[in-house]
Amino acid sequence: MPPTVLAVIPARGGSKGVPAKNLAAVGGVPLVARAVHECRAARHITDVAVSTDDPGIAAAARGAGAVVVQRPGDIAGDTATSEAAVLHAMDAYEAAHGTAVDVVLLVQCTSPFIAREDIDGVTEAILAGGADTALTVAPFHGFVWRAPDAADDLPAETAETAEAVETAGIAETATGGVGVNHDKSYRPRRQDRPQDYLETGAAYGMRADRFRTEKHRFFGRTELVRTDAARVLEIDDPHDLARARVLAPLLDADRPGALPGRGDIDAIVLDFDGTQTDDRVLIDADGREIVAVHRGDGLGIAALRRAELPMLILSTEVNPVVAARAKKLQLPVLHGIDRKDLALKQWCEEQGIAPERVLYVGNDVNDLPCFDLVGWPVAVAGAHDVVRGAARAVTSAPGGGGAIREIAAWILGPSLQPV
């Protein structure tokens, strides 16, 4: 029988730095769901368990395909360790499935850009490489410093170096920073220094039997699994989350499943201004408003209609041009809507369509409530930064410049590739 490899994602609900952090969306997908998706896509993972005390996290985890382990209160507080959560989840999984876990992984969903290749690498280091433990690391070339009031906490060998340097009169460490991984009196070139590696915090692997005995994540021979430094980011505060949302359209673009196909969605809902137009309005001498649209978008919408995909135009605008364009495209329209999210939810209920199977296209902050409802929030190029960061995918074409045709090409395939 193949070995049982269990990936455990600790995701408690009591985050202080970023409230509800593990449910925060990056690239339009909650952090916990992103981690589950990558674990499930890894080659050697038998099952994925999310350890949580939060009903919302549990629902998102199940929706992404994970087994949920209810975490007891005594290991769900601020001082609880990840190791305790993993041990509890491993015990619960073994009891429920009647099988022993051979390798257990600790995967942190607060590392939003963890990749399935990283998870495979950590697993293979143990299964095939003979390691007892493994972790993801990234090349690191920085000089690390420590403030003088922390000098007492330096490792013995570093403290000795600092003391020798101070004694020689080369530097006065008592009144300045202390070099942790270097002698501050000597600045070698990067190529002349030994290669350091930074622990990414994304994934750790352990032989399950010894982990149960040792109760910590590093024992025996530890293998370093190199990963792409560009993808290393841990979300600890709101600034980290903002950075992740800005980076997501770039770092997610080349991931499998980054763009939706026909099998991923059951309906498409389109904003109007800034999505089907370039967000500009021309006003004539009589006060009439005129907007410009893209013929390619009309071609894409016609093809989507032929594919029998339900579609809707949803807009806050009361301008009759919205209704006129909808009539031309032969699409239903709801416009002059203050709460687009409530209208979208009601439309989904009336159509019998699950919101998580809806692709919604928007460009500005009033589209964010709809983004939170659907499974495929999509932003057009040129959308507000916050909107692009909350989107699961971003078009390369701008609103009014063929963005809808581009989306049609994602869904319907090469015959509709953008011109």
Contacts in CASP RR format, 6 or more apart in sequence:
PFRMAT RR
TARGET T0000
AUTHOR 0000-0000-0000
METHOD contacts of the structure
MODEL  1
MPPTVLAVIPARGGSKGVPAKNLAAVGGVPLVARAVHECRAARHITDVAV
STDDPGIAAAARGAGAVVVQRPGDIAGDTATSEAAVLHAMDAYEAAHGTA
VDVVLLVQCTSPFIAREDIDGVTEAILAGGADTALTVAPFHGFVWRAPDA
ADDLPAETAETAEAVETAGIAETATGGVGVNHDKSYRPRRQDRPQDYLET
GAAYGMRADRFRTEKHRFFGRTELVRTDAARVLEIDDPHDLARARVLAPL
LDADRPGALPGRGDIDAIVLDFDGTQTDDRVLIDADGREIVAVHRGDGLG
IAALRRAELPMLILSTEVNPVVAARAKKLQLPVLHGIDRKDLALKQWCEE
QGIAPERVLYVGNDVNDLPCFDLVGWPVAVAGAHDVVRGAARAVTSAPGG
GGAIREIAAWILGPSLQPV
2 46 0 8 1.000
3 44 0 8 1.000
3 46 0 8 1.000
3 102 0 8 1.000
3 103 0 8 1.000
3 127 0 8 1.000
4 46 0 8 1.000
4 47 0 8 1.000
4 99 0 8 1.000
4 100 0 8 1.000
4 101 0 8 1.000
4 102 0 8 1.000
4 103 0 8 1.000
5 44 0 8 1.000
5 45 0 8 1.000
5 46 0 8 1.000
5 101 0 8 1.000
5 102 0 8 1.000
5 103 0 8 1.000
5 104 0 8 1.000
5 105 0 8 1.000
5 123 0 8 1.000
5 127 0 8 1.000
6 45 0 8 1.000
6 46 0 8 1.000
6 47 0 8 1.000
6 48 0 8 1.000
6 49 0 8 1.000
6 89 0 8 1.000
6 90 0 8 1.000
6 93 0 8 1.000
6 101 0 8 1.000
6 103 0 8 1.000
6 104 0 8 1.000
6 105 0 8 1.000
6 208 0 8 1.000
7 39 0 8 1.000
7 42 0 8 1.000
7 45 0 8 1.000
7 47 0 8 1.000
7 48 0 8 1.000
7 49 0 8 1.000
7 104 0 8 1.000
7 105 0 8 1.000
7 107 0 8 1.000
7 119 0 8 1.000
8 49 0 8 1.000
8 50 0 8 1.000
8 51 0 8 1.000
8 69 0 8 1.000
8 85 0 8 1.000
8 86 0 8 1.000
8 89 0 8 1.000
8 90 0 8 1.000
8 104 0 8 1.000
8 105 0 8 1.000
8 106 0 8 1.000
8 107 0 8 1.000
9 32 0 8 1.000
9 35 0 8 1.000
9 36 0 8 1.000
9 39 0 8 1.000
9 48 0 8 1.000
9 49 0 8 1.000
9 50 0 8 1.000
9 51 0 8 1.000
9 61 0 8 1.000
9 66 0 8 1.000
9 107 0 8 1.000
9 108 0 8 1.000
9 109 0 8 1.000
10 51 0 8 1.000
10 52 0 8 1.000
10 71 0 8 1.000
10 82 0 8 1.000
10 85 0 8 1.000
10 86 0 8 1.000
10 89 0 8 1.000
10 106 0 8 1.000
10 108 0 8 1.000
11 22 0 8 1.000
11 31 0 8 1.000
11 32 0 8 1.000
11 50 0 8 1.000
11 51 0 8 1.000
11 52 0 8 1.000
11 54 0 8 1.000
11 57 0 8 1.000
11 61 0 8 1.000
11 109 0 8 1.000
12 22 0 8 1.000
12 51 0 8 1.000
12 52 0 8 1.000
12 53 0 8 1.000
12 54 0 8 1.000
12 57 0 8 1.000
12 71 0 8 1.000
12 76 0 8 1.000
12 77 0 8 1.000
12 80 0 8 1.000
12 85 0 8 1.000
13 20 0 8 1.000
13 22 0 8 1.000
13 52 0 8 1.000
13 53 0 8 1.000
13 54 0 8 1.000
13 57 0 8 1.000
13 76 0 8 1.000
14 53 0 8 1.000
14 54 0 8 1.000
14 76 0 8 1.000
14 77 0 8 1.000
14 78 0 8 1.000
15 21 0 8 1.000
15 22 0 8 1.000
16 78 0 8 1.000
17 236 0 8 1.000
17 237 0 8 1.000
17 238 0 8 1.000
18 24 0 8 1.000
18 235 0 8 1.000
18 236 0 8 1.000
18 237 0 8 1.000
18 238 0 8 1.000
18 240 0 8 1.000
18 241 0 8 1.000
21 31 0 8 1.000
21 110 0 8 1.000
21 235 0 8 1.000
21 241 0 8 1.000
22 30 0 8 1.000
22 31 0 8 1.000
22 32 0 8 1.000
22 52 0 8 1.000
22 54 0 8 1.000
22 57 0 8 1.000
22 109 0 8 1.000
22 110 0 8 1.000
23 30 0 8 1.000
23 31 0 8 1.000
23 32 0 8 1.000
23 56 0 8 1.000
23 57 0 8 1.000
23 60 0 8 1.000
24 30 0 8 1.000
24 31 0 8 1.000
24 235 0 8 1.000
24 241 0 8 1.000
25 31 0 8 1.000
25 245 0 8 1.000
25 371 0 8 1.000
25 372 0 8 1.000
25 390 0 8 1.000
26 34 0 8 1.000
26 112 0 8 1.000
26 241 0 8 1.000
26 244 0 8 1.000
26 245 0 8 1.000
26 248 0 8 1.000
26 389 0 8 1.000
27 245 0 8 1.000
27 248 0 8 1.000
27 249 0 8 1.000
27 252 0 8 1.000
27 389 0 8 1.000
27 390 0 8 1.000
27 391 0 8 1.000
27 392 0 8 1.000
27 393 0 8 1.000
28 248 0 8 1.000
28 371 0 8 1.000
28 375 0 8 1.000
28 377 0 8 1.000
28 389 0 8 1.000
28 390 0 8 1.000
28 391 0 8 1.000
28 392 0 8 1.000
29 37 0 8 1.000
29 392 0 8 1.000
30 60 0 8 1.000
31 109 0 8 1.000
31 110 0 8 1.000
31 112 0 8 1.000
31 235 0 8 1.000
32 50 0 8 1.000
32 52 0 8 1.000
32 57 0 8 1.000
32 60 0 8 1.000
32 61 0 8 1.000
32 64 0 8 1.000
32 109 0 8 1.000
33 60 0 8 1.000
33 61 0 8 1.000
33 63 0 8 1.000
33 64 0 8 1.000
34 109 0 8 1.000
34 112 0 8 1.000
34 114 0 8 1.000
35 107 0 8 1.000
35 108 0 8 1.000
35 109 0 8 1.000
35 111 0 8 1.000
35 114 0 8 1.000
36 48 0 8 1.000
36 50 0 8 1.000
36 61 0 8 1.000
36 64 0 8 1.000
36 65 0 8 1.000
36 66 0 8 1.000
36 109 0 8 1.000
37 64 0 8 1.000
38 114 0 8 1.000
38 115 0 8 1.000
38 116 0 8 1.000
38 119 0 8 1.000
39 45 0 8 1.000
39 48 0 8 1.000
39 66 0 8 1.000
39 105 0 8 1.000
39 107 0 8 1.000
39 116 0 8 1.000
39 119 0 8 1.000
40 48 0 8 1.000
40 64 0 8 1.000
40 65 0 8 1.000
40 66 0 8 1.000
41 116 0 8 1.000
41 256 0 8 1.000
42 116 0 8 1.000
42 119 0 8 1.000
42 120 0 8 1.000
42 123 0 8 1.000
43 116 0 8 1.000
43 120 0 8 1.000
44 120 0 8 1.000
44 123 0 8 1.000
44 124 0 8 1.000
44 127 0 8 1.000
45 105 0 8 1.000
45 119 0 8 1.000
45 123 0 8 1.000
47 67 0 8 1.000
47 93 0 8 1.000
47 97 0 8 1.000
48 65 0 8 1.000
48 66 0 8 1.000
48 67 0 8 1.000
49 66 0 8 1.000
49 67 0 8 1.000
49 68 0 8 1.000
49 69 0 8 1.000
49 89 0 8 1.000
49 92 0 8 1.000
49 93 0 8 1.000
50 57 0 8 1.000
50 58 0 8 1.000
50 61 0 8 1.000
50 66 0 8 1.000
50 67 0 8 1.000
50 68 0 8 1.000
50 69 0 8 1.000
51 69 0 8 1.000
51 71 0 8 1.000
51 85 0 8 1.000
51 86 0 8 1.000
51 88 0 8 1.000
51 89 0 8 1.000
52 58 0 8 1.000
52 61 0 8 1.000
52 68 0 8 1.000
52 69 0 8 1.000
52 70 0 8 1.000
52 71 0 8 1.000
53 70 0 8 1.000
53 71 0 8 1.000
53 72 0 8 1.000
53 73 0 8 1.000
53 76 0 8 1.000
58 68 0 8 1.000
58 70 0 8 1.000
61 68 0 8 1.000
62 68 0 8 1.000
67 93 0 8 1.000
67 96 0 8 1.000
69 88 0 8 1.000
69 89 0 8 1.000
69 92 0 8 1.000
69 93 0 8 1.000
71 85 0 8 1.000
71 88 0 8 1.000
71 89 0 8 1.000
72 88 0 8 1.000
74 80 0 8 1.000
75 81 0 8 1.000
75 84 0 8 1.000
75 85 0 8 1.000
75 88 0 8 1.000
82 106 0 8 1.000
82 108 0 8 1.000
82 217 0 8 1.000
83 106 0 8 1.000
83 215 0 8 1.000
83 216 0 8 1.000
83 217 0 8 1.000
86 104 0 8 1.000
86 106 0 8 1.000
86 211 0 8 1.000
87 211 0 8 1.000
87 212 0 8 1.000
87 215 0 8 1.000
90 101 0 8 1.000
90 104 0 8 1.000
90 208 0 8 1.000
90 211 0 8 1.000
90 212 0 8 1.000
93 101 0 8 1.000
94 100 0 8 1.000
94 101 0 8 1.000
100 208 0 8 1.000
101 208 0 8 1.000
102 207 0 8 1.000
102 208 0 8 1.000
103 123 0 8 1.000
103 126 0 8 1.000
103 127 0 8 1.000
103 205 0 8 1.000
103 206 0 8 1.000
103 207 0 8 1.000
103 208 0 8 1.000
104 205 0 8 1.000
104 206 0 8 1.000
104 208 0 8 1.000
104 211 0 8 1.000
105 119 0 8 1.000
105 122 0 8 1.000
105 123 0 8 1.000
105 203 0 8 1.000
105 204 0 8 1.000
105 205 0 8 1.000
105 206 0 8 1.000
106 203 0 8 1.000
106 204 0 8 1.000
106 205 0 8 1.000
106 206 0 8 1.000
106 217 0 8 1.000
107 114 0 8 1.000
107 119 0 8 1.000
107 202 0 8 1.000
107 203 0 8 1.000
107 204 0 8 1.000
108 114 0 8 1.000
108 201 0 8 1.000
108 202 0 8 1.000
108 203 0 8 1.000
108 234 0 8 1.000
110 234 0 8 1.000
110 235 0 8 1.000
110 236 0 8 1.000
111 200 0 8 1.000
111 201 0 8 1.000
111 202 0 8 1.000
111 203 0 8 1.000
111 232 0 8 1.000
111 233 0 8 1.000
111 234 0 8 1.000
111 235 0 8 1.000
112 233 0 8 1.000
112 235 0 8 1.000
112 244 0 8 1.000
112 248 0 8 1.000
113 231 0 8 1.000
113 232 0 8 1.000
113 233 0 8 1.000
113 244 0 8 1.000
113 247 0 8 1.000
113 251 0 8 1.000
113 252 0 8 1.000
114 136 0 8 1.000
114 202 0 8 1.000
114 203 0 8 1.000
114 231 0 8 1.000
115 227 0 8 1.000
115 228 0 8 1.000
115 231 0 8 1.000
115 255 0 8 1.000
117 227 0 8 1.000
118 136 0 8 1.000
118 202 0 8 1.000
118 203 0 8 1.000
118 225 0 8 1.000
118 227 0 8 1.000
119 203 0 8 1.000
121 134 0 8 1.000
121 225 0 8 1.000
122 134 0 8 1.000
122 135 0 8 1.000
122 136 0 8 1.000
122 203 0 8 1.000
122 204 0 8 1.000
122 205 0 8 1.000
122 225 0 8 1.000
123 134 0 8 1.000
123 205 0 8 1.000
125 131 0 8 1.000
125 134 0 8 1.000
125 205 0 8 1.000
125 223 0 8 1.000
125 225 0 8 1.000
126 132 0 8 1.000
126 133 0 8 1.000
126 134 0 8 1.000
126 205 0 8 1.000
126 206 0 8 1.000
126 207 0 8 1.000
126 223 0 8 1.000
129 223 0 8 1.000
130 221 0 8 1.000
130 223 0 8 1.000
131 221 0 8 1.000
131 222 0 8 1.000
131 223 0 8 1.000
132 206 0 8 1.000
132 207 0 8 1.000
132 210 0 8 1.000
132 219 0 8 1.000
132 220 0 8 1.000
132 221 0 8 1.000
132 222 0 8 1.000
133 204 0 8 1.000
133 205 0 8 1.000
133 206 0 8 1.000
133 207 0 8 1.000
133 217 0 8 1.000
133 218 0 8 1.000
133 219 0 8 1.000
133 220 0 8 1.000
133 221 0 8 1.000
133 222 0 8 1.000
133 223 0 8 1.000
134 204 0 8 1.000
134 205 0 8 1.000
134 222 0 8 1.000
134 223 0 8 1.000
134 224 0 8 1.000
134 225 0 8 1.000
135 199 0 8 1.000
135 200 0 8 1.000
135 201 0 8 1.000
135 203 0 8 1.000
135 204 0 8 1.000
135 205 0 8 1.000
135 217 0 8 1.000
135 218 0 8 1.000
135 222 0 8 1.000
135 223 0 8 1.000
135 224 0 8 1.000
135 225 0 8 1.000
136 199 0 8 1.000
136 200 0 8 1.000
136 201 0 8 1.000
136 202 0 8 1.000
136 203 0 8 1.000
136 204 0 8 1.000
136 225 0 8 1.000
136 226 0 8 1.000
136 227 0 8 1.000
137 197 0 8 1.000
137 198 0 8 1.000
137 199 0 8 1.000
137 200 0 8 1.000
137 224 0 8 1.000
137 225 0 8 1.000
137 226 0 8 1.000
137 227 0 8 1.000
138 197 0 8 1.000
138 198 0 8 1.000
138 200 0 8 1.000
138 226 0 8 1.000
138 227 0 8 1.000
138 228 0 8 1.000
138 229 0 8 1.000
138 232 0 8 1.000
139 195 0 8 1.000
139 196 0 8 1.000
139 197 0 8 1.000
139 198 0 8 1.000
139 226 0 8 1.000
139 229 0 8 1.000
140 196 0 8 1.000
140 197 0 8 1.000
140 198 0 8 1.000
140 229 0 8 1.000
141 190 0 8 1.000
141 193 0 8 1.000
141 196 0 8 1.000
142 181 0 8 1.000
142 196 0 8 1.000
143 179 0 8 1.000
143 181 0 8 1.000
143 182 0 8 1.000
143 184 0 8 1.000
143 187 0 8 1.000
144 179 0 8 1.000
144 180 0 8 1.000
144 181 0 8 1.000
144 182 0 8 1.000
145 177 0 8 1.000
145 178 0 8 1.000
145 179 0 8 1.000
145 180 0 8 1.000
145 184 0 8 1.000
146 153 0 8 1.000
146 154 0 8 1.000
146 177 0 8 1.000
146 178 0 8 1.000
146 179 0 8 1.000
146 180 0 8 1.000
147 176 0 8 1.000
147 177 0 8 1.000
147 178 0 8 1.000
148 173 0 8 1.000
148 174 0 8 1.000
148 175 0 8 1.000
148 176 0 8 1.000
148 177 0 8 1.000
148 178 0 8 1.000
150 178 0 8 1.000
151 159 0 8 1.000
151 162 0 8 1.000
151 173 0 8 1.000
151 178 0 8 1.000
152 159 0 8 1.000
154 162 0 8 1.000
154 178 0 8 1.000
154 180 0 8 1.000
158 178 0 8 1.000
158 179 0 8 1.000
158 180 0 8 1.000
158 181 0 8 1.000
161 183 0 8 1.000
162 173 0 8 1.000
162 178 0 8 1.000
162 179 0 8 1.000
163 173 0 8 1.000
165 171 0 8 1.000
165 173 0 8 1.000
165 183 0 8 1.000
165 184 0 8 1.000
165 185 0 8 1.000
166 172 0 8 1.000
166 173 0 8 1.000
166 174 0 8 1.000
170 185 0 8 1.000
171 184 0 8 1.000
171 185 0 8 1.000
177 184 0 8 1.000
178 184 0 8 1.000
181 196 0 8 1.000
182 188 0 8 1.000
182 193 0 8 1.000
197 224 0 8 1.000
197 226 0 8 1.000
198 229 0 8 1.000
198 232 0 8 1.000
200 227 0 8 1.000
200 232 0 8 1.000
200 234 0 8 1.000
201 234 0 8 1.000
202 227 0 8 1.000
202 232 0 8 1.000
202 234 0 8 1.000
203 225 0 8 1.000
204 217 0 8 1.000
205 217 0 8 1.000
206 217 0 8 1.000
206 219 0 8 1.000
210 219 0 8 1.000
210 220 0 8 1.000
211 217 0 8 1.000
211 219 0 8 1.000
230 251 0 8 1.000
231 251 0 8 1.000
233 240 0 8 1.000
233 243 0 8 1.000
233 244 0 8 1.000
233 247 0 8 1.000
234 240 0 8 1.000
235 241 0 8 1.000
235 244 0 8 1.000
245 386 0 8 1.000
245 388 0 8 1.000
245 389 0 8 1.000
245 390 0 8 1.000
246 385 0 8 1.000
246 388 0 8 1.000
246 389 0 8 1.000
248 389 0 8 1.000
248 391 0 8 1.000
249 379 0 8 1.000
249 388 0 8 1.000
249 389 0 8 1.000
249 391 0 8 1.000
249 393 0 8 1.000
249 394 0 8 1.000
252 258 0 8 1.000
252 392 0 8 1.000
252 393 0 8 1.000
258 393 0 8 1.000
259 393 0 8 1.000
259 410 0 8 1.000
260 359 0 8 1.000
260 376 0 8 1.000
260 393 0 8 1.000
260 410 0 8 1.000
260 411 0 8 1.000
261 410 0 8 1.000
261 411 0 8 1.000
261 413 0 8 1.000
262 307 0 8 1.000
262 411 0 8 1.000
262 412 0 8 1.000
264 357 0 8 1.000
264 359 0 8 1.000
264 376 0 8 1.000
265 309 0 8 1.000
265 357 0 8 1.000
265 358 0 8 1.000
265 359 0 8 1.000
265 376 0 8 1.000
265 411 0 8 1.000
266 309 0 8 1.000
266 310 0 8 1.000
266 353 0 8 1.000
266 354 0 8 1.000
266 357 0 8 1.000
266 358 0 8 1.000
267 309 0 8 1.000
267 310 0 8 1.000
267 311 0 8 1.000
267 312 0 8 1.000
267 348 0 8 1.000
267 351 0 8 1.000
267 353 0 8 1.000
267 357 0 8 1.000
267 358 0 8 1.000
267 359 0 8 1.000
268 304 0 8 1.000
268 309 0 8 1.000
268 310 0 8 1.000
268 311 0 8 1.000
268 312 0 8 1.000
268 358 0 8 1.000
268 359 0 8 1.000
268 360 0 8 1.000
268 361 0 8 1.000
268 407 0 8 1.000
269 311 0 8 1.000
269 312 0 8 1.000
269 313 0 8 1.000
269 314 0 8 1.000
269 344 0 8 1.000
269 347 0 8 1.000
269 358 0 8 1.000
269 359 0 8 1.000
269 360 0 8 1.000
269 361 0 8 1.000
269 370 0 8 1.000
269 374 0 8 1.000
270 276 0 8 1.000
270 311 0 8 1.000
270 312 0 8 1.000
270 313 0 8 1.000
270 314 0 8 1.000
270 331 0 8 1.000
270 360 0 8 1.000
270 361 0 8 1.000
270 362 0 8 1.000
270 404 0 8 1.000
271 313 0 8 1.000
271 314 0 8 1.000
271 315 0 8 1.000
271 340 0 8 1.000
271 360 0 8 1.000
271 361 0 8 1.000
271 362 0 8 1.000
271 363 0 8 1.000
271 364 0 8 1.000
271 367 0 8 1.000
272 313 0 8 1.000
272 314 0 8 1.000
272 315 0 8 1.000
272 317 0 8 1.000
272 322 0 8 1.000
272 325 0 8 1.000
272 335 0 8 1.000
273 279 0 8 1.000
273 281 0 8 1.000
273 291 0 8 1.000
273 315 0 8 1.000
273 317 0 8 1.000
273 363 0 8 1.000
274 362 0 8 1.000
274 363 0 8 1.000
274 364 0 8 1.000
274 380 0 8 1.000
274 399 0 8 1.000
274 400 0 8 1.000
275 361 0 8 1.000
275 362 0 8 1.000
275 363 0 8 1.000
275 380 0 8 1.000
275 399 0 8 1.000
275 400 0 8 1.000
275 403 0 8 1.000
275 404 0 8 1.000
276 293 0 8 1.000
276 294 0 8 1.000
276 297 0 8 1.000
276 313 0 8 1.000
276 325 0 8 1.000
276 399 0 8 1.000
276 400 0 8 1.000
276 404 0 8 1.000
277 291 0 8 1.000
277 292 0 8 1.000
277 293 0 8 1.000
277 399 0 8 1.000
277 400 0 8 1.000
278 292 0 8 1.000
278 398 0 8 1.000
278 399 0 8 1.000
278 400 0 8 1.000
278 401 0 8 1.000
279 363 0 8 1.000
279 399 0 8 1.000
280 291 0 8 1.000
280 292 0 8 1.000
281 289 0 8 1.000
281 290 0 8 1.000
281 291 0 8 1.000
282 289 0 8 1.000
282 290 0 8 1.000
282 291 0 8 1.000
282 292 0 8 1.000
283 289 0 8 1.000
283 290 0 8 1.000
284 290 0 8 1.000
289 319 0 8 1.000
289 321 0 8 1.000
290 321 0 8 1.000
291 321 0 8 1.000
292 400 0 8 1.000
293 325 0 8 1.000
293 400 0 8 1.000
294 399 0 8 1.000
294 400 0 8 1.000
294 401 0 8 1.000
294 402 0 8 1.000
294 403 0 8 1.000
294 404 0 8 1.000
294 405 0 8 1.000
296 402 0 8 1.000
296 404 0 8 1.000
296 405 0 8 1.000
296 419 0 8 1.000
297 400 0 8 1.000
297 401 0 8 1.000
297 402 0 8 1.000
297 403 0 8 1.000
297 404 0 8 1.000
297 405 0 8 1.000
298 329 0 8 1.000
298 404 0 8 1.000
298 405 0 8 1.000
299 405 0 8 1.000
299 408 0 8 1.000
299 416 0 8 1.000
300 404 0 8 1.000
300 405 0 8 1.000
300 408 0 8 1.000
300 409 0 8 1.000
300 416 0 8 1.000
301 311 0 8 1.000
301 329 0 8 1.000
301 331 0 8 1.000
301 404 0 8 1.000
301 408 0 8 1.000
302 329 0 8 1.000
303 408 0 8 1.000
303 412 0 8 1.000
303 416 0 8 1.000
304 311 0 8 1.000
304 408 0 8 1.000
304 411 0 8 1.000
304 412 0 8 1.000
305 311 0 8 1.000
305 330 0 8 1.000
305 331 0 8 1.000
307 411 0 8 1.000
307 412 0 8 1.000
309 411 0 8 1.000
310 351 0 8 1.000
310 353 0 8 1.000
311 331 0 8 1.000
311 332 0 8 1.000
312 331 0 8 1.000
312 332 0 8 1.000
312 333 0 8 1.000
312 334 0 8 1.000
312 347 0 8 1.000
313 322 0 8 1.000
313 325 0 8 1.000
313 326 0 8 1.000
313 329 0 8 1.000
313 331 0 8 1.000
313 332 0 8 1.000
313 333 0 8 1.000
313 334 0 8 1.000
313 335 0 8 1.000
314 333 0 8 1.000
314 334 0 8 1.000
314 335 0 8 1.000
314 337 0 8 1.000
314 340 0 8 1.000
314 343 0 8 1.000
314 344 0 8 1.000
314 347 0 8 1.000
314 370 0 8 1.000
315 322 0 8 1.000
315 333 0 8 1.000
315 334 0 8 1.000
315 335 0 8 1.000
315 336 0 8 1.000
315 337 0 8 1.000
315 340 0 8 1.000
316 335 0 8 1.000
316 336 0 8 1.000
316 337 0 8 1.000
316 338 0 8 1.000
316 340 0 8 1.000
316 366 0 8 1.000
317 335 0 8 1.000
317 336 0 8 1.000
318 335 0 8 1.000
318 336 0 8 1.000
319 335 0 8 1.000
322 333 0 8 1.000
322 335 0 8 1.000
323 333 0 8 1.000
323 335 0 8 1.000
326 332 0 8 1.000
326 333 0 8 1.000
326 335 0 8 1.000
334 343 0 8 1.000
334 347 0 8 1.000
337 343 0 8 1.000
339 369 0 8 1.000
340 366 0 8 1.000
340 367 0 8 1.000
340 369 0 8 1.000
340 370 0 8 1.000
341 369 0 8 1.000
341 370 0 8 1.000
341 372 0 8 1.000
341 373 0 8 1.000
344 355 0 8 1.000
344 358 0 8 1.000
344 360 0 8 1.000
344 370 0 8 1.000
344 373 0 8 1.000
344 374 0 8 1.000
345 355 0 8 1.000
345 373 0 8 1.000
348 354 0 8 1.000
348 355 0 8 1.000
348 358 0 8 1.000
348 373 0 8 1.000
355 373 0 8 1.000
355 374 0 8 1.000
355 375 0 8 1.000
356 374 0 8 1.000
356 375 0 8 1.000
357 375 0 8 1.000
358 373 0 8 1.000
358 374 0 8 1.000
358 375 0 8 1.000
358 376 0 8 1.000
359 374 0 8 1.000
359 375 0 8 1.000
359 376 0 8 1.000
359 378 0 8 1.000
359 407 0 8 1.000
359 411 0 8 1.000
360 367 0 8 1.000
360 370 0 8 1.000
360 371 0 8 1.000
360 373 0 8 1.000
360 374 0 8 1.000
360 376 0 8 1.000
360 377 0 8 1.000
360 378 0 8 1.000
361 378 0 8 1.000
361 379 0 8 1.000
361 380 0 8 1.000
361 403 0 8 1.000
361 404 0 8 1.000
361 407 0 8 1.000
362 370 0 8 1.000
362 371 0 8 1.000
362 377 0 8 1.000
362 378 0 8 1.000
362 379 0 8 1.000
362 380 0 8 1.000
362 383 0 8 1.000
362 387 0 8 1.000
363 379 0 8 1.000
363 380 0 8 1.000
363 382 0 8 1.000
363 383 0 8 1.000
363 384 0 8 1.000
363 387 0 8 1.000
363 399 0 8 1.000
364 383 0 8 1.000
364 384 0 8 1.000
364 387 0 8 1.000
365 384 0 8 1.000
365 386 0 8 1.000
365 387 0 8 1.000
367 377 0 8 1.000
367 387 0 8 1.000
368 386 0 8 1.000
368 387 0 8 1.000
368 390 0 8 1.000
370 377 0 8 1.000
371 377 0 8 1.000
371 387 0 8 1.000
371 390 0 8 1.000
371 391 0 8 1.000
375 392 0 8 1.000
376 392 0 8 1.000
376 393 0 8 1.000
377 390 0 8 1.000
377 391 0 8 1.000
377 392 0 8 1.000
378 391 0 8 1.000
378 392 0 8 1.000
378 393 0 8 1.000
378 394 0 8 1.000
378 395 0 8 1.000
378 407 0 8 1.000
379 387 0 8 1.000
379 388 0 8 1.000
379 389 0 8 1.000
379 390 0 8 1.000
379 391 0 8 1.000
379 393 0 8 1.000
379 394 0 8 1.000
379 395 0 8 1.000
380 394 0 8 1.000
380 395 0 8 1.000
380 397 0 8 1.000
380 398 0 8 1.000
380 399 0 8 1.000
380 400 0 8 1.000
380 403 0 8 1.000
381 394 0 8 1.000
381 395 0 8 1.000
381 396 0 8 1.000
381 397 0 8 1.000
381 398 0 8 1.000
381 399 0 8 1.000
381 403 0 8 1.000
382 388 0 8 1.000
382 398 0 8 1.000
382 399 0 8 1.000
383 391 0 8 1.000
383 394 0 8 1.000
388 394 0 8 1.000
393 410 0 8 1.000
395 402 0 8 1.000
395 403 0 8 1.000
395 406 0 8 1.000
395 407 0 8 1.000
396 406 0 8 1.000
396 418 0 8 1.000
397 403 0 8 1.000
397 405 0 8 1.000
397 406 0 8 1.000
397 418 0 8 1.000
402 418 0 8 1.000
405 416 0 8 1.000
405 418 0 8 1.000
405 419 0 8 1.000
406 418 0 8 1.000
408 416 0 8 1.000
409 416 0 8 1.000
409 417 0 8 1.000
409 418 0 8 1.000
END
